[in-house]
Structure formats: C-alpha cells, structure tokens
C-alpha cells in the first residue's frame, strides 16, 4: 500500500511542478515557444483548459485557473489515496 501512496504523491508533485513551470514561462517573452514551453503546454494545457472554461481571467490579465487546478489536483490525489486505503 505504501508504494501506491508514494506513486500517487510523486505523480501529483511532478504535475504540480509542471503547472508551476508552465505558469512561470508565461512571464518570459517567447519562452512558451521554446521546446520546453511547447512540451509543457502539450501536457498541462488540456488540464488547465478545464478550469479556464469556468474561471475567466481577472482584468483580462490575471489567470487564477492554475491555482484552482493545483488545489483540485491535490484533492484528487488525496481522494485516490483514501479510496486505495478503503479497498486495500
């Protein structure tokens, strides 16, 4: 059981860092067009797109969807761990 918990937490942490990295790339001009920016965009943008449909940017500039996406990711990871604890 400990292995499943570790894998879920590791995956959650890696994806959280990917989201943070993608957000930080938006602060640098043309950084999202780099190889890393395109790669992170392909992995992170579909997930962030779900939250952007419901949370419009504030003032047209401030996008709060990554914050909610990270909270939701943590919630889902905790839920998966609880489900595995219940059944195993």
C-alpha positions, 0 to 999 in steps of 0.5 A, a space after each residue: 500500500 505504501 508504494 501506491 501512496 508514494 506513486 500517487 504523491 510523486 505523480 501529483 508533485 511532478 504535475 504540480 511542478 509542471 503547472 508551476 513551470 508552465 505558469 512561470 514561462 508565461 512571464 518570459 517573452 517567447 519562452 512558451 515557444 521554446 521546446 520546453 514551453 511547447 512540451 509543457 503546454 502539450 501536457 498541462 494545457 488540456 488540464 488547465 483548459 478545464 478550469 479556464 472554461 469556468 474561471 475567466 481571467 481577472 482584468 483580462 490579465 490575471 489567470 487564477 485557473 492554475 491555482 484552482 487546478 493545483 488545489 483540485 489536483 491535490 484533492 484528487 490525489 488525496 481522494 485516490 489515496 483514501 479510496 486505495 486505503 478503503 479497498 486495500 
